Amino acid sequence: MKLLETISNLAGKYFAIWVILVAAVAYFVPAPFLPLGGYITILLGVVMFGMGLTLKPVDFQLVLKKPLPVITGVMAQFIIMPLGALLIAYILNLPNELAAGLVLLGSVPGGTASNVMVYLAKGNLALSVAMTSLSTLLAPIATPLILFALAGQWLPVDPIAMFLSIVQVIIIPITLGLVIRKLFPSTVEKSLNVIPLISVLAIIIIVSAVVSANVNNIATSGAIIFTAVILHNLFGLGLGYGTGALMKLDESKRRAISIEVGMQNSGLGVALATAHFGPLAALPSVIAAVWHNISGPILATFWSKKPVKEEIEEEFVPRAASPNARL
């Protein structure tokens, strides 16, 4: 178990590097990775099951105790990122599938890796976890409706089918994880440090599958997609921080909202795009899986050198002790 924990920590620490390496291999040698495309939904379910194993009732207490920062952050998540994607798609005149894929990326909930980035950035970890949890639970309703309103101009959107997909790949696995944790708490606690390894492997396989299926598309549209995803991410990070400042929240909460808004659940974006729009629409989420795990650590490192004062929320301190369990 110790060896697995060590490997898991290394996998989480160098996640971006592994994603880049595997994506490069899948691009230049696509054939071995093509059959993996059929397992994207299952793999994302595995990641969400791991998230369910790490959740505790305390993760949702902040929503009831101090709802304003959480609600502010989640509203920013589902307003700033979809509208930002829409604006960028228009400015860059993206093809239909890529435009819809970028809006989809902006419409999914926050990614679980954001919790680690917030912790490293000396942001408010309790707020980060609460935002990730709440936005994920709202996703079955919010994501299809946002896509129907904004992306329907490019591709047909079936909100009901997308709702069922999100329930299948997010809500059911998370619920199952919560039940397993409730029934076998001691066993789950012993295995929490290995969860990052499973999540990293699953996301790497997802990335490799989509890259291998889009070699020609990447060759012809790679530059503009990278530009769109980077702009979208910076847009979210900047306006997320600005939203916290506008609401007069303290610095630690501004950092948490910034990172939560800017970092999306790219794995969900890949799964939904592949299932409902096609492999080309999955490209923005694939690029995001790489870029978000580059920009996130850079920002976290910058902020980590600038200590902040924050409100002490003692009941949430134990969650900060093991952020890697949330990768």
Disulfide bonds with the S-S distance in Angstrom:
none
